[in-house]
Amino acid sequence: MRQALLYLHGFRSSPASVKAQIMRGHCARRGIAFEAPDLSAAPLEAAGRIERAYVRLAAQHDAVAIAGSSLGGFYGAWLAQRTGARAALINPAVRPWTVVKNYLGEQTIYGSTRTILVTPDYEAELVALRTPAFDAPSRVLLVLATGDELLDWHEAAALYAGSPSIVIDGSDHGVSDFEEHAPAVMHFLFDDAAGAVGPGAAQAG
């Protein structure tokens, strides 16, 4: 079976992020195609890039899974609901429109000199992409760190309570110990069609 992973990075991050490279490595070892589009753009433009990438991958592969971190997890939820694809949401933002006002203006992309211009329009665009529920919650895995210093992990856990989850005791927003949890994410996305990781499952970090 030809499989592919579409990885969605977070706000002010990039396709070169640590988690993206970890997932790229796992995919390479298993012969799974990997794509991580640059999402440093206004929300609706980013959503367009994501959808085009998914359609392209779906035309070339038998199965396409999604993994998204932080704001990428927000986009991943939107895409998973639209497509029914299996997805892993890592410390996902669930109400990003509420903090747009804190980031207005030019923002630097981590690890580079590139910038992105955040405008008030982002708020309405993000609201338009919100995903309050999944038609197939068992196909979406939450990876939540209780030590997330930017987002309250309880919000995602409550909103998507019907989905299986890995709750990491401690860690941080970037999930600095993600390499330890990546095999379980890959297993859910590509091996465990029945979704053996049950709702509320916990895994200590």
Beta strands, then each sheet from edge to edge (+ up, - down):
strand 1: 3-8
strand 2: 33-35
strand 3: 63-69
strand 4: 87-90
strand 5: 105-108
strand 6: 115-118
strand 7: 140-145
strand 8: 165-168
sheet 1: 2+ 1+ 3+ 4+ 7+ 8+
sheet 2: 5+ 6-
end
